[in-house]
Amino acid sequence: MRSVLFVCTGNICRSPTADGVFRKLVEDAGLDVLVDSAGTHGYHIGDGPDPRTVRAARTRGYDLSRLRARKLVVADFERFDLILAMDRGHLEIMRRLAPPGSAARLALFSDFAPAPWRGRDVPDPYYGGAEGFVEVLDMVEAGARALLAQVTTI
């Protein structure tokens, strides 16, 4: 089994969006891939995704209703093959938390995305309006489709 973990700050906006989008793509492709998401901080443990995240995702057919925020833990570095940070700050935290010798591959989510998103931080929409959640969804869909094409080589 392949496994992918998406990580953002509180696990209520960006990483659950990536989780929901990628999970649907994997299921639609009939692949056996463990998909999950987590936050670098425990601000929202046990909470569902932000309602604006849920609304944006639902407009495109993604159901995030079963997701609950959790914090990234050391055990994740053994459980997942690929751990993807939604921005460079998350990636730095992940690198500090990863135990020595961890086999998990750590990367920036957008490193898998096509232009114009490649290499960019996925912006945090939390303090903005609805358009920020749509922008995140656009970026995540593009990156998730590109990631799916590579999932068998993870």
HELIX and SHEET records of a PDB file:
HELIX    1   1 ARG A   14  ALA A   29  1                                  16    
HELIX    2   2 PRO A   51  THR A   59  1                                   9    
HELIX    3   3 ASP A   76  ARG A   79  1                                   4    
HELIX    4   4 ARG A   88  LEU A   97  1                                  10    
HELIX    5   5 PHE A  109  PHE A  112  5                                   4    
HELIX    6   6 ALA A  130  GLN A  150  1                                  21    
HELIX    7   7 VAL A  151  THR A  153  5                                   3    
SHEET    1   A 4 VAL A  33  GLY A  39  0                                        
SHEET    2   A 4 ARG A   2  CYS A   8  1                                        
SHEET    3   A 4 LEU A  82  ALA A  85  1                                        
SHEET    4   A 4 ARG A 105  LEU A 108  1                                        
END                                                                             
